[in-house]
Amino acid sequence: MPTLTSLPTECLLLVLQNCDSISQATAVSSTCKRVHSVYSSNKYAVLGWCGRRDIPAFNEAIMAVSDIFIHLLYVAVIWVH
């Protein structure tokens, strides 16, 4: 019988991305070194997928943080010149 660790990396990534919450994805990633390695290498993709299901207004929060980052980058560029 196949085990979780015998799955291809792409399938492990799908398992992690389809967790219902960030805490569930983190728990699954702590089951063994291989799954943790896949999680670590694709952390932002996994958190993005799980965050949309787990955190209310996730997309709005990402946009707000992006706007702040762009503003800070603009200020830094002007300050340098």
Protein Blocks (a to p, Z undefined) as FASTA:
>chain_A
ZZfklpcfklmmmmmmmpcbfklmmmmmmmpmklmmmmmmmmmmmmmmmmmmmmghklmm
mmmmmmmmmmmmmmmmmmmZZ
